[in-house]
Amino acid sequence: MSNVQRFLAAILPERLAAEMESESRAWMIRCECGFEQSVWESGGIRWKAKGSPRQLRMCSSCGKKSWHTISRNETT
Ligand SMILES: [Zn+2]
């Protein structure tokens, strides 16, 4: 877990911490190269959020800095 994830897991009640993690896992970050990982896996948190924002970030697969789309995986 990243620092921010550890911090929130420590201060939140167990139920909310679990909710935060499962929701963050449902949000996927996708690079233009096709690489996809969940917000949680990337060390971030996305909780009680809506919409499909774009984020300029470094891709851990292709190594390029590009706009990534963040969208919720409705199947999980
Ligand atoms: Zn990429």
N, CA, C, O and the ligand as a Tripos MOL2 file, in Angstrom:
@<TRIPOS>MOLECULE
protein
  305   303    77     0     0
PROTEIN
NO_CHARGES

@<TRIPOS>ATOM
      1 N           0.8470   -1.2030    0.0000 N.3       1 MET1
      2 CA          0.0000    0.0000    0.0000 C.3       1 MET1
      3 C           0.8820    1.2530    0.0000 C.2       1 MET1
      4 O           1.9880    1.2520    0.5400 O.2       1 MET1
      5 N           0.3770    2.2980   -0.6060 N.am      2 SER2
      6 CA          1.1040    3.5530   -0.5980 C.3       2 SER2
      7 C           0.8740    4.2500    0.7370 C.2       2 SER2
      8 O           0.0330    3.8250    1.5300 O.2       2 SER2
      9 N           1.6150    5.3090    0.9790 N.am      3 ASN3
     10 CA          1.4860    6.0360    2.2430 C.3       3 ASN3
     11 C           0.0770    6.5350    2.4930 C.2       3 ASN3
     12 O          -0.4430    6.4240    3.6030 O.2       3 ASN3
     13 N          -0.5410    7.0870    1.4530 N.am      4 VAL4
     14 CA         -1.8710    7.6620    1.6410 C.3       4 VAL4
     15 C          -2.8920    6.5590    1.9270 C.2       4 VAL4
     16 O          -3.8210    6.7450    2.7130 O.2       4 VAL4
     17 N          -2.7050    5.4120    1.2770 N.am      5 GLN5
     18 CA         -3.6140    4.2810    1.5300 C.3       5 GLN5
     19 C          -3.4370    3.7620    2.9530 C.2       5 GLN5
     20 O          -4.4160    3.4770    3.6420 O.2       5 GLN5
     21 N          -2.1900    3.6420    3.3870 N.am      6 ARG6
     22 CA         -1.9130    3.1770    4.7530 C.3       6 ARG6
     23 C          -2.4910    4.1330    5.7900 C.2       6 ARG6
     24 O          -3.0770    3.7220    6.7910 O.2       6 ARG6
     25 N          -2.3060    5.4270    5.5140 N.am      7 PHE7
     26 CA         -2.7800    6.4410    6.4400 C.3       7 PHE7
     27 C          -4.3000    6.3570    6.6040 C.2       7 PHE7
     28 O          -4.8120    6.3380    7.7230 O.2       7 PHE7
     29 N          -5.0180    6.3070    5.4650 N.am      8 LEU8
     30 CA         -6.4770    6.2600    5.5460 C.3       8 LEU8
     31 C          -6.9700    4.9500    6.1640 C.2       8 LEU8
     32 O          -7.9490    4.9440    6.9100 O.2       8 LEU8
     33 N          -6.2980    3.8560    5.8570 N.am      9 ALA9
     34 CA         -6.6950    2.5710    6.4330 C.3       9 ALA9
     35 C          -6.5250    2.6000    7.9470 C.2       9 ALA9
     36 O          -7.2570    1.9330    8.6770 O.2       9 ALA9
     37 N          -5.5400    3.3890    8.4140 N.am     10 ALA10
     38 CA         -5.2750    3.4530    9.8490 C.3      10 ALA10
     39 C          -6.2970    4.3120   10.5840 C.2      10 ALA10
     40 O          -6.6610    4.0100   11.7200 O.2      10 ALA10
     41 N          -6.7590    5.3770    9.9420 N.am     11 ILE11
     42 CA         -7.6680    6.2840   10.6560 C.3      11 ILE11
     43 C          -9.1420    5.9360   10.4430 C.2      11 ILE11
     44 O          -9.9870    6.3160   11.2530 O.2      11 ILE11
     45 N          -9.4580    5.2230    9.3690 N.am     12 LEU12
     46 CA        -10.8650    4.9080    9.1030 C.3      12 LEU12
     47 C         -11.3100    3.6520    9.8540 C.2      12 LEU12
     48 O         -10.5090    2.7480   10.0940 O.2      12 LEU12
     49 N         -12.5870    3.6050   10.2200 N.am     13 PRO13
     50 CA        -13.1200    2.3620   10.7590 C.3      13 PRO13
     51 C         -12.9760    1.2600    9.7070 C.2      13 PRO13
     52 O         -12.9810    1.5390    8.5080 O.2      13 PRO13
     53 N         -12.8500    0.0220   10.1540 N.am     14 GLU14
     54 CA        -12.5770   -1.0990    9.2530 C.3      14 GLU14
     55 C         -13.5570   -1.1730    8.0700 C.2      14 GLU14
     56 O         -13.1500   -1.4200    6.9350 O.2      14 GLU14
     57 N         -14.8350   -0.9590    8.3470 N.am     15 ARG15
     58 CA        -15.8570   -1.0570    7.3100 C.3      15 ARG15
     59 C         -15.6290   -0.0310    6.2030 C.2      15 ARG15
     60 O         -15.7260   -0.3460    5.0160 O.2      15 ARG15
     61 N         -15.3230    1.2060    6.6120 N.am     16 LEU16
     62 CA        -15.0840    2.2590    5.6230 C.3      16 LEU16
     63 C         -13.7810    2.0370    4.8770 C.2      16 LEU16
     64 O         -13.6840    2.3300    3.6850 O.2      16 LEU16
     65 N         -12.7860    1.5250    5.5710 N.am     17 ALA17
     66 CA        -11.5020    1.2490    4.9150 C.3      17 ALA17
     67 C         -11.6860    0.1950    3.8320 C.2      17 ALA17
     68 O         -11.0910    0.2920    2.7590 O.2      17 ALA17
     69 N         -12.5130   -0.8170    4.1140 N.am     18 ALA18
     70 CA        -12.7720   -1.8670    3.1300 C.3      18 ALA18
     71 C         -13.5480   -1.3060    1.9440 C.2      18 ALA18
     72 O         -13.3010   -1.6830    0.7980 O.2      18 ALA18
     73 N         -14.4810   -0.4070    2.2230 N.am     19 GLU19
     74 CA        -15.2760    0.2190    1.1660 C.3      19 GLU19
     75 C         -14.3790    1.0800    0.2740 C.2      19 GLU19
     76 O         -14.4960    1.0630   -0.9520 O.2      19 GLU19
     77 N         -13.4890    1.8270    0.9120 N.am     20 MET20
     78 CA        -12.5640    2.6830    0.1880 C.3      20 MET20
     79 C         -11.6920    1.8420   -0.7470 C.2      20 MET20
     80 O         -11.4690    2.2100   -1.9000 O.2      20 MET20
     81 N         -11.2060    0.7170   -0.2390 N.am     21 GLU21
     82 CA        -10.3370   -0.1320   -1.0590 C.3      21 GLU21
     83 C         -11.0910   -0.7590   -2.2280 C.2      21 GLU21
     84 O         -10.5980   -0.7550   -3.3560 O.2      21 GLU21
     85 N         -12.2940   -1.3030   -1.9660 N.am     22 SER22
     86 CA        -13.0000   -1.9800   -3.0550 C.3      22 SER22
     87 C         -13.4460   -0.9760   -4.1110 C.2      22 SER22
     88 O         -13.4830   -1.2980   -5.2990 O.2      22 SER22
     89 N         -13.7900    0.2530   -3.6790 N.am     23 GLU23
     90 CA        -14.1840    1.2460   -4.6760 C.3      23 GLU23
     91 C         -12.9790    1.7050   -5.4850 C.2      23 GLU23
     92 O         -13.0750    1.8890   -6.6990 O.2      23 GLU23
     93 N         -11.8700    1.8860   -4.8300 N.am     24 SER24
     94 CA        -10.6570    2.2980   -5.5400 C.3      24 SER24
     95 C         -10.2090    1.2230   -6.5210 C.2      24 SER24
     96 O          -9.6290    1.5310   -7.5620 O.2      24 SER24
     97 N         -10.4770   -0.0430   -6.1910 N.am     25 ARG25
     98 CA        -10.1360   -1.1360   -7.0870 C.3      25 ARG25
     99 C         -11.0630   -1.1820   -8.2950 C.2      25 ARG25
    100 O         -10.6830   -1.6960   -9.3470 O.2      25 ARG25
    101 N         -12.2730   -0.6510   -8.1560 N.am     26 ALA26
    102 CA        -13.2390   -0.6700   -9.2600 C.3      26 ALA26
    103 C         -12.9230    0.4060  -10.2990 C.2      26 ALA26
    104 O         -13.3740    0.3190  -11.4400 O.2      26 ALA26
    105 N         -12.1460    1.4250   -9.9050 N.am     27 TRP27
    106 CA        -11.7890    2.4870  -10.8430 C.3      27 TRP27
    107 C         -10.5220    2.1050  -11.5840 C.2      27 TRP27
    108 O          -9.5030    1.8010  -10.9640 O.2      27 TRP27
    109 N         -10.5810    2.1190  -12.9110 N.am     28 MET28
    110 CA         -9.4420    1.7150  -13.7240 C.3      28 MET28
    111 C          -8.7890    2.9130  -14.4040 C.2      28 MET28
    112 O          -9.4690    3.8070  -14.9090 O.2      28 MET28
    113 N          -7.4750    2.9160  -14.4090 N.am     29 ILE29
    114 CA         -6.7140    3.9430  -15.1260 C.3      29 ILE29
    115 C          -6.1770    3.2940  -16.3920 C.2      29 ILE29
    116 O          -5.5210    2.2540  -16.3430 O.2      29 ILE29
    117 N          -6.4650    3.9260  -17.5300 N.am     30 ARG30
    118 CA         -6.0470    3.3200  -18.7870 C.3      30 ARG30
    119 C          -5.1770    4.2790  -19.5960 C.2      30 ARG30
    120 O          -5.5000    5.4530  -19.7780 O.2      30 ARG30
    121 N          -4.0620    3.7270  -20.0710 N.am     31 CYS31
    122 CA         -3.1260    4.4950  -20.8930 C.3      31 CYS31
    123 C          -3.4930    4.3160  -22.3640 C.2      31 CYS31
    124 O          -4.2000    3.3740  -22.7210 O.2      31 CYS31
    125 N          -3.0110    5.2250  -23.2200 N.am     32 GLU32
    126 CA         -3.3060    5.0830  -24.6500 C.3      32 GLU32
    127 C          -2.6490    3.8470  -25.2330 C.2      32 GLU32
    128 O          -3.0630    3.3790  -26.2930 O.2      32 GLU32
    129 N          -1.6240    3.2970  -24.5630 N.am     33 CYS33
    130 CA         -0.9810    2.0810  -25.0720 C.3      33 CYS33
    131 C          -1.8270    0.8490  -24.7670 C.2      33 CYS33
    132 O          -1.5300   -0.2480  -25.2420 O.2      33 CYS33
    133 N          -2.8840    1.0320  -23.9730 N.am     34 GLY34
    134 CA         -3.7550   -0.0910  -23.6770 C.3      34 GLY34
    135 C          -3.5570   -0.6610  -22.2810 C.2      34 GLY34
    136 O          -4.3520   -1.4740  -21.8100 O.2      34 GLY34
    137 N          -2.4880   -0.2250  -21.6280 N.am     35 PHE35
    138 CA         -2.2150   -0.7170  -20.2810 C.3      35 PHE35
    139 C          -3.2660   -0.1790  -19.3030 C.2      35 PHE35
    140 O          -3.6490    0.9900  -19.3410 O.2      35 PHE35
    141 N          -3.7020   -1.0640  -18.4450 N.am     36 GLU36
    142 CA         -4.7730   -0.6950  -17.5290 C.3      36 GLU36
    143 C          -4.4660   -1.2310  -16.1380 C.2      36 GLU36
    144 O          -4.0400   -2.3770  -15.9940 O.2      36 GLU36
    145 N          -4.6780   -0.4190  -15.1240 N.am     37 GLN37
    146 CA         -4.5590   -0.9200  -13.7580 C.3      37 GLN37
    147 C          -5.5420   -0.1480  -12.8880 C.2      37 GLN37
    148 O          -5.9780    0.9450  -13.2500 O.2      37 GLN37
    149 N          -5.8810   -0.7120  -11.7600 N.am     38 SER38
    150 CA         -6.8530   -0.0400  -10.9170 C.3      38 SER38
    151 C          -6.1930    1.1250  -10.1900 C.2      38 SER38
    152 O          -4.9760    1.1580  -10.0090 O.2      38 SER38
    153 N          -7.0180    2.0730   -9.7820 N.am     39 VAL39
    154 CA         -6.5220    3.2200   -9.0380 C.3      39 VAL39
    155 C          -5.8020    2.7370   -7.7770 C.2      39 VAL39
    156 O          -4.7600    3.2690   -7.3950 O.2      39 VAL39
    157 N          -6.3810    1.7170   -7.1430 N.am     40 TRP40
    158 CA         -5.7900    1.1810   -5.9150 C.3      40 TRP40
    159 C          -4.3970    0.6120   -6.1740 C.2      40 TRP40
    160 O          -3.4630    0.8720   -5.4160 O.2      40 TRP40
    161 N          -4.2630   -0.1700   -7.2550 N.am     41 GLU41
    162 CA         -2.9750   -0.7650   -7.5860 C.3      41 GLU41
    163 C          -1.9210    0.2870   -7.8960 C.2      41 GLU41
    164 O          -0.7300    0.0750   -7.6660 O.2      41 GLU41
    165 N          -2.3690    1.4260   -8.4210 N.am     42 SER42
    166 CA         -1.4230    2.4840   -8.7570 C.3      42 SER42
    167 C          -1.0470    3.2980   -7.5260 C.2      42 SER42
    168 O          -0.2610    4.2400   -7.6180 O.2      42 SER42
    169 N          -1.6130    2.9330   -6.3620 N.am     43 GLY43
    170 CA         -1.2500    3.6180   -5.1180 C.3      43 GLY43
    171 C          -2.1730    4.7670   -4.7640 C.2      43 GLY43
    172 O          -1.9230    5.5030   -3.8100 O.2      43 GLY43
    173 N          -3.2480    4.9210   -5.5390 N.am     44 GLY44
    174 CA         -4.1550    6.0310   -5.3010 C.3      44 GLY44
    175 C          -5.4570    5.6080   -4.6580 C.2      44 GLY44
    176 O          -5.6870    4.4410   -4.3440 O.2      44 GLY44
    177 N          -6.2950    6.6090   -4.4770 N.am     45 ILE45
    178 CA         -7.6060    6.3690   -3.8920 C.3      45 ILE45
    179 C          -8.6450    7.1280   -4.7020 C.2      45 ILE45
    180 O          -8.4750    8.3080   -5.0080 O.2      45 ILE45
    181 N          -9.7170    6.4350   -5.0410 N.am     46 ARG46
    182 CA        -10.8450    7.1120   -5.6780 C.3      46 ARG46
    183 C         -12.0850    6.5650   -5.0070 C.2      46 ARG46
    184 O         -12.4390    5.3970   -5.1610 O.2      46 ARG46
    185 N         -12.7290    7.4310   -4.2650 N.am     47 TRP47
    186 CA        -13.7990    6.9860   -3.3860 C.3      47 TRP47
    187 C         -14.8970    8.0350   -3.3710 C.2      47 TRP47
    188 O         -14.6310    9.2270   -3.2230 O.2      47 TRP47
    189 N         -16.1250    7.5810   -3.5240 N.am     48 LYS48
    190 CA        -17.2790    8.4660   -3.5550 C.3      48 LYS48
    191 C         -17.1170    9.5230   -4.6480 C.2      48 LYS48
    192 O         -17.4470   10.6940   -4.4600 O.2      48 LYS48
    193 N         -16.5960    9.0710   -5.8020 N.am     49 ALA49
    194 CA        -16.3640    9.9880   -6.9080 C.3      49 ALA49
    195 C         -17.2060    9.5910   -8.1060 C.2      49 ALA49
    196 O         -17.6100    8.4380   -8.2480 O.2      49 ALA49
    197 N         -17.4620   10.5690   -8.9650 N.am     50 LYS50
    198 CA        -18.2290   10.3180  -10.1790 C.3      50 LYS50
    199 C         -17.4610   10.8450  -11.3800 C.2      50 LYS50
    200 O         -16.4540   11.5410  -11.2480 O.2      50 LYS50
    201 N         -17.9720   10.4880  -12.5700 N.am     51 GLY51
    202 CA        -17.3860   11.0200  -13.7840 C.3      51 GLY51
    203 C         -16.1990   10.2030  -14.2560 C.2      51 GLY51
    204 O         -15.7830    9.2480  -13.6000 O.2      51 GLY51
    205 N         -15.6620   10.5870  -15.3970 N.am     52 SER52
    206 CA        -14.5050    9.9020  -15.9580 C.3      52 SER52
    207 C         -13.4270   10.9200  -16.2830 C.2      52 SER52
    208 O         -13.2860   11.3420  -17.4310 O.2      52 SER52
    209 N         -12.6770   11.3090  -15.2800 N.am     53 PRO53
    210 CA        -11.6600   12.3490  -15.5070 C.3      53 PRO53
    211 C         -10.4620   11.8300  -16.2770 C.2      53 PRO53
    212 O         -10.2980   10.6240  -16.4630 O.2      53 PRO53
    213 N          -9.6330   12.7540  -16.7210 N.am     54 ARG54
    214 CA         -8.3820   12.3850  -17.3720 C.3      54 ARG54
    215 C          -7.2420   12.9030  -16.5190 C.2      54 ARG54
    216 O          -7.3380   13.9540  -15.8860 O.2      54 ARG54
    217 N          -6.1700   12.1450  -16.5170 N.am     55 GLN55
    218 CA         -5.0580   12.5050  -15.6670 C.3      55 GLN55
    219 C          -3.7590   12.3510  -16.4440 C.2      55 GLN55
    220 O          -3.5340   11.3420  -17.1120 O.2      55 GLN55
    221 N          -2.9040   13.3710  -16.3450 N.am     56 LEU56
    222 CA         -1.5940   13.2890  -16.9880 C.3      56 LEU56
    223 C          -0.6690   12.5390  -16.0360 C.2      56 LEU56
    224 O          -0.3510   13.0190  -14.9480 O.2      56 LEU56
    225 N          -0.2470   11.3640  -16.4600 N.am     57 ARG57
    226 CA          0.6160   10.5810  -15.5910 C.3      57 ARG57
    227 C           1.5670    9.6980  -16.3800 C.2      57 ARG57
    228 O           1.4040    9.4740  -17.5800 O.2      57 ARG57
    229 N           2.5640    9.2080  -15.6630 N.am     58 MET58
    230 CA          3.5600    8.3410  -16.2640 C.3      58 MET58
    231 C           3.0290    6.9140  -16.2890 C.2      58 MET58
    232 O           2.5730    6.3920  -15.2720 O.2      58 MET58
    233 N           3.0920    6.2930  -17.4560 N.am     59 CYS59
    234 CA          2.6130    4.9210  -17.5670 C.3      59 CYS59
    235 C           3.7120    3.9690  -17.1200 C.2      59 CYS59
    236 O           4.8630    4.0970  -17.5360 O.2      59 CYS59
    237 N           3.3500    3.0100  -16.2670 N.am     60 SER60
    238 CA          4.3720    2.0750  -15.7890 C.3      60 SER60
    239 C           4.6330    0.9780  -16.8050 C.2      60 SER60
    240 O           5.5440    0.1700  -16.6200 O.2      60 SER60
    241 N           3.8460    0.9340  -17.8820 N.am     61 SER61
    242 CA          4.0520   -0.0770  -18.9030 C.3      61 SER61
    243 C           4.8850    0.4500  -20.0670 C.2      61 SER61
    244 O           5.9250   -0.1190  -20.4000 O.2      61 SER61
    245 N           4.4240    1.5460  -20.6890 N.am     62 CYS62
    246 CA          5.1520    2.0670  -21.8520 C.3      62 CYS62
    247 C           6.1710    3.1410  -21.4490 C.2      62 CYS62
    248 O           7.0190    3.5300  -22.2520 O.2      62 CYS62
    249 N           6.0800    3.6200  -20.1890 N.am     63 GLY63
    250 CA          7.0670    4.5750  -19.7000 C.3      63 GLY63
    251 C           6.8760    5.9960  -20.1980 C.2      63 GLY63
    252 O           7.6860    6.8740  -19.9030 O.2      63 GLY63
    253 N           5.8050    6.2280  -20.9560 N.am     64 LYS64
    254 CA          5.5470    7.5710  -21.4830 C.3      64 LYS64
    255 C           4.6200    8.3400  -20.5670 C.2      64 LYS64
    256 O           3.8000    7.7550  -19.8580 O.2      64 LYS64
    257 N           4.7570    9.6660  -20.5870 N.am     65 LYS65
    258 CA          3.8480   10.5040  -19.8380 C.3      65 LYS65
    259 C           2.7230   10.8940  -20.7880 C.2      65 LYS65
    260 O           2.9570   11.5640  -21.7940 O.2      65 LYS65
    261 N           1.5320   10.4830  -20.4730 N.am     66 SER66
    262 CA          0.4280   10.7780  -21.3710 C.3      66 SER66
    263 C          -0.8710   10.8890  -20.5780 C.2      66 SER66
    264 O          -0.9150   10.6180  -19.3780 O.2      66 SER66
    265 N          -1.9180   11.2910  -21.2780 N.am     67 TRP67
    266 CA         -3.2140   11.4230  -20.6310 C.3      67 TRP67
    267 C          -3.8510   10.0520  -20.4520 C.2      67 TRP67
    268 O          -4.0290    9.3030  -21.4110 O.2      67 TRP67
    269 N          -4.1810    9.7500  -19.2430 N.am     68 HIS68
    270 CA         -4.8330    8.4840  -18.9170 C.3      68 HIS68
    271 C          -6.2970    8.7580  -18.6120 C.2      68 HIS68
    272 O          -6.6360    9.7720  -18.0020 O.2      68 HIS68
    273 N          -7.1450    7.8610  -19.0340 N.am     69 THR69
    274 CA         -8.5510    8.0160  -18.6920 C.3      69 THR69
    275 C          -8.8590    7.1530  -17.4610 C.2      69 THR69
    276 O          -8.3630    6.0370  -17.3120 O.2      69 THR69
    277 N          -9.6740    7.7030  -16.6140 N.am     70 ILE70
    278 CA        -10.0600    6.9870  -15.4010 C.3      70 ILE70
    279 C         -11.5590    6.6970  -15.5030 C.2      70 ILE70
    280 O         -12.3730    7.6110  -15.6320 O.2      70 ILE70
    281 N         -11.9020    5.4340  -15.4440 N.am     71 SER71
    282 CA        -13.3150    5.1020  -15.5480 C.3      71 SER71
    283 C         -13.6590    3.9720  -14.6000 C.2      71 SER71
    284 O         -12.8110    3.1580  -14.2360 O.2      71 SER71
    285 N         -14.8990    3.9430  -14.2170 N.am     72 ARG72
    286 CA        -15.3180    2.9410  -13.2630 C.3      72 ARG72
    287 C         -15.6480    1.6200  -13.9580 C.2      72 ARG72
    288 O         -16.3840    1.5800  -14.9440 O.2      72 ARG72
    289 N         -15.0930    0.5690  -13.4280 N.am     73 ASN73
    290 CA        -15.3740   -0.7660  -13.9390 C.3      73 ASN73
    291 C         -16.6760   -1.2420  -13.3010 C.2      73 ASN73
    292 O         -16.7110   -1.6220  -12.1310 O.2      73 ASN73
    293 N         -17.7450   -1.2100  -14.1000 N.am     74 GLU74
    294 CA        -19.0680   -1.5070  -13.5430 C.3      74 GLU74
    295 C         -19.2890   -2.9880  -13.2630 C.2      74 GLU74
    296 O         -20.2480   -3.3630  -12.5880 O.2      74 GLU74
    297 N         -18.4020   -3.8220  -13.7830 N.am     75 THR75
    298 CA        -18.6340   -5.2570  -13.6070 C.3      75 THR75
    299 C         -18.1790   -5.7550  -12.2350 C.2      75 THR75
    300 O         -18.5140   -6.8730  -11.8430 O.2      75 THR75
    301 N         -17.4310   -4.9480  -11.5110 N.am     76 THR76
    302 CA        -16.9790   -5.3990  -10.1900 C.3      76 THR76
    303 C         -17.7410   -4.6970   -9.0980 C.2      76 THR76
    304 O         -17.4980   -4.9470   -7.9180 O.2      76 THR76
    305 ZN          1.2700    3.2230  -21.5720 Zn       77 ZN77
@<TRIPOS>BOND
     1     1     2 1
     2     2     3 1
     3     3     4 2
     4     3     5 am
     5     5     6 1
     6     6     7 1
     7     7     8 2
     8     7     9 am
     9     9    10 1
    10    10    11 1
    11    11    12 2
    12    11    13 am
    13    13    14 1
    14    14    15 1
    15    15    16 2
    16    15    17 am
    17    17    18 1
    18    18    19 1
    19    19    20 2
    20    19    21 am
    21    21    22 1
    22    22    23 1
    23    23    24 2
    24    23    25 am
    25    25    26 1
    26    26    27 1
    27    27    28 2
    28    27    29 am
    29    29    30 1
    30    30    31 1
    31    31    32 2
    32    31    33 am
    33    33    34 1
    34    34    35 1
    35    35    36 2
    36    35    37 am
    37    37    38 1
    38    38    39 1
    39    39    40 2
    40    39    41 am
    41    41    42 1
    42    42    43 1
    43    43    44 2
    44    43    45 am
    45    45    46 1
    46    46    47 1
    47    47    48 2
    48    47    49 am
    49    49    50 1
    50    50    51 1
    51    51    52 2
    52    51    53 am
    53    53    54 1
    54    54    55 1
    55    55    56 2
    56    55    57 am
    57    57    58 1
    58    58    59 1
    59    59    60 2
    60    59    61 am
    61    61    62 1
    62    62    63 1
    63    63    64 2
    64    63    65 am
    65    65    66 1
    66    66    67 1
    67    67    68 2
    68    67    69 am
    69    69    70 1
    70    70    71 1
    71    71    72 2
    72    71    73 am
    73    73    74 1
    74    74    75 1
    75    75    76 2
    76    75    77 am
    77    77    78 1
    78    78    79 1
    79    79    80 2
    80    79    81 am
    81    81    82 1
    82    82    83 1
    83    83    84 2
    84    83    85 am
    85    85    86 1
    86    86    87 1
    87    87    88 2
    88    87    89 am
    89    89    90 1
    90    90    91 1
    91    91    92 2
    92    91    93 am
    93    93    94 1
    94    94    95 1
    95    95    96 2
    96    95    97 am
    97    97    98 1
    98    98    99 1
    99    99   100 2
   100    99   101 am
   101   101   102 1
   102   102   103 1
   103   103   104 2
   104   103   105 am
   105   105   106 1
   106   106   107 1
   107   107   108 2
   108   107   109 am
   109   109   110 1
   110   110   111 1
   111   111   112 2
   112   111   113 am
   113   113   114 1
   114   114   115 1
   115   115   116 2
   116   115   117 am
   117   117   118 1
   118   118   119 1
   119   119   120 2
   120   119   121 am
   121   121   122 1
   122   122   123 1
   123   123   124 2
   124   123   125 am
   125   125   126 1
   126   126   127 1
   127   127   128 2
   128   127   129 am
   129   129   130 1
   130   130   131 1
   131   131   132 2
   132   131   133 am
   133   133   134 1
   134   134   135 1
   135   135   136 2
   136   135   137 am
   137   137   138 1
   138   138   139 1
   139   139   140 2
   140   139   141 am
   141   141   142 1
   142   142   143 1
   143   143   144 2
   144   143   145 am
   145   145   146 1
   146   146   147 1
   147   147   148 2
   148   147   149 am
   149   149   150 1
   150   150   151 1
   151   151   152 2
   152   151   153 am
   153   153   154 1
   154   154   155 1
   155   155   156 2
   156   155   157 am
   157   157   158 1
   158   158   159 1
   159   159   160 2
   160   159   161 am
   161   161   162 1
   162   162   163 1
   163   163   164 2
   164   163   165 am
   165   165   166 1
   166   166   167 1
   167   167   168 2
   168   167   169 am
   169   169   170 1
   170   170   171 1
   171   171   172 2
   172   171   173 am
   173   173   174 1
   174   174   175 1
   175   175   176 2
   176   175   177 am
   177   177   178 1
   178   178   179 1
   179   179   180 2
   180   179   181 am
   181   181   182 1
   182   182   183 1
   183   183   184 2
   184   183   185 am
   185   185   186 1
   186   186   187 1
   187   187   188 2
   188   187   189 am
   189   189   190 1
   190   190   191 1
   191   191   192 2
   192   191   193 am
   193   193   194 1
   194   194   195 1
   195   195   196 2
   196   195   197 am
   197   197   198 1
   198   198   199 1
   199   199   200 2
   200   199   201 am
   201   201   202 1
   202   202   203 1
   203   203   204 2
   204   203   205 am
   205   205   206 1
   206   206   207 1
   207   207   208 2
   208   207   209 am
   209   209   210 1
   210   210   211 1
   211   211   212 2
   212   211   213 am
   213   213   214 1
   214   214   215 1
   215   215   216 2
   216   215   217 am
   217   217   218 1
   218   218   219 1
   219   219   220 2
   220   219   221 am
   221   221   222 1
   222   222   223 1
   223   223   224 2
   224   223   225 am
   225   225   226 1
   226   226   227 1
   227   227   228 2
   228   227   229 am
   229   229   230 1
   230   230   231 1
   231   231   232 2
   232   231   233 am
   233   233   234 1
   234   234   235 1
   235   235   236 2
   236   235   237 am
   237   237   238 1
   238   238   239 1
   239   239   240 2
   240   239   241 am
   241   241   242 1
   242   242   243 1
   243   243   244 2
   244   243   245 am
   245   245   246 1
   246   246   247 1
   247   247   248 2
   248   247   249 am
   249   249   250 1
   250   250   251 1
   251   251   252 2
   252   251   253 am
   253   253   254 1
   254   254   255 1
   255   255   256 2
   256   255   257 am
   257   257   258 1
   258   258   259 1
   259   259   260 2
   260   259   261 am
   261   261   262 1
   262   262   263 1
   263   263   264 2
   264   263   265 am
   265   265   266 1
   266   266   267 1
   267   267   268 2
   268   267   269 am
   269   269   270 1
   270   270   271 1
   271   271   272 2
   272   271   273 am
   273   273   274 1
   274   274   275 1
   275   275   276 2
   276   275   277 am
   277   277   278 1
   278   278   279 1
   279   279   280 2
   280   279   281 am
   281   281   282 1
   282   282   283 1
   283   283   284 2
   284   283   285 am
   285   285   286 1
   286   286   287 1
   287   287   288 2
   288   287   289 am
   289   289   290 1
   290   290   291 1
   291   291   292 2
   292   291   293 am
   293   293   294 1
   294   294   295 1
   295   295   296 2
   296   295   297 am
   297   297   298 1
   298   298   299 1
   299   299   300 2
   300   299   301 am
   301   301   302 1
   302   302   303 1
   303   303   304 2
@<TRIPOS>SUBSTRUCTURE
     1 MET1         2 RESIDUE 1 A MET
     2 SER2         6 RESIDUE 1 A SER
     3 ASN3        10 RESIDUE 1 A ASN
     4 VAL4        14 RESIDUE 1 A VAL
     5 GLN5        18 RESIDUE 1 A GLN
     6 ARG6        22 RESIDUE 1 A ARG
     7 PHE7        26 RESIDUE 1 A PHE
     8 LEU8        30 RESIDUE 1 A LEU
     9 ALA9        34 RESIDUE 1 A ALA
    10 ALA10       38 RESIDUE 1 A ALA
    11 ILE11       42 RESIDUE 1 A ILE
    12 LEU12       46 RESIDUE 1 A LEU
    13 PRO13       50 RESIDUE 1 A PRO
    14 GLU14       54 RESIDUE 1 A GLU
    15 ARG15       58 RESIDUE 1 A ARG
    16 LEU16       62 RESIDUE 1 A LEU
    17 ALA17       66 RESIDUE 1 A ALA
    18 ALA18       70 RESIDUE 1 A ALA
    19 GLU19       74 RESIDUE 1 A GLU
    20 MET20       78 RESIDUE 1 A MET
    21 GLU21       82 RESIDUE 1 A GLU
    22 SER22       86 RESIDUE 1 A SER
    23 GLU23       90 RESIDUE 1 A GLU
    24 SER24       94 RESIDUE 1 A SER
    25 ARG25       98 RESIDUE 1 A ARG
    26 ALA26      102 RESIDUE 1 A ALA
    27 TRP27      106 RESIDUE 1 A TRP
    28 MET28      110 RESIDUE 1 A MET
    29 ILE29      114 RESIDUE 1 A ILE
    30 ARG30      118 RESIDUE 1 A ARG
    31 CYS31      122 RESIDUE 1 A CYS
    32 GLU32      126 RESIDUE 1 A GLU
    33 CYS33      130 RESIDUE 1 A CYS
    34 GLY34      134 RESIDUE 1 A GLY
    35 PHE35      138 RESIDUE 1 A PHE
    36 GLU36      142 RESIDUE 1 A GLU
    37 GLN37      146 RESIDUE 1 A GLN
    38 SER38      150 RESIDUE 1 A SER
    39 VAL39      154 RESIDUE 1 A VAL
    40 TRP40      158 RESIDUE 1 A TRP
    41 GLU41      162 RESIDUE 1 A GLU
    42 SER42      166 RESIDUE 1 A SER
    43 GLY43      170 RESIDUE 1 A GLY
    44 GLY44      174 RESIDUE 1 A GLY
    45 ILE45      178 RESIDUE 1 A ILE
    46 ARG46      182 RESIDUE 1 A ARG
    47 TRP47      186 RESIDUE 1 A TRP
    48 LYS48      190 RESIDUE 1 A LYS
    49 ALA49      194 RESIDUE 1 A ALA
    50 LYS50      198 RESIDUE 1 A LYS
    51 GLY51      202 RESIDUE 1 A GLY
    52 SER52      206 RESIDUE 1 A SER
    53 PRO53      210 RESIDUE 1 A PRO
    54 ARG54      214 RESIDUE 1 A ARG
    55 GLN55      218 RESIDUE 1 A GLN
    56 LEU56      222 RESIDUE 1 A LEU
    57 ARG57      226 RESIDUE 1 A ARG
    58 MET58      230 RESIDUE 1 A MET
    59 CYS59      234 RESIDUE 1 A CYS
    60 SER60      238 RESIDUE 1 A SER
    61 SER61      242 RESIDUE 1 A SER
    62 CYS62      246 RESIDUE 1 A CYS
    63 GLY63      250 RESIDUE 1 A GLY
    64 LYS64      254 RESIDUE 1 A LYS
    65 LYS65      258 RESIDUE 1 A LYS
    66 SER66      262 RESIDUE 1 A SER
    67 TRP67      266 RESIDUE 1 A TRP
    68 HIS68      270 RESIDUE 1 A HIS
    69 THR69      274 RESIDUE 1 A THR
    70 ILE70      278 RESIDUE 1 A ILE
    71 SER71      282 RESIDUE 1 A SER
    72 ARG72      286 RESIDUE 1 A ARG
    73 ASN73      290 RESIDUE 1 A ASN
    74 GLU74      294 RESIDUE 1 A GLU
    75 THR75      298 RESIDUE 1 A THR
    76 THR76      302 RESIDUE 1 A THR
    77 ZN77       305 GROUP 0 **** ****
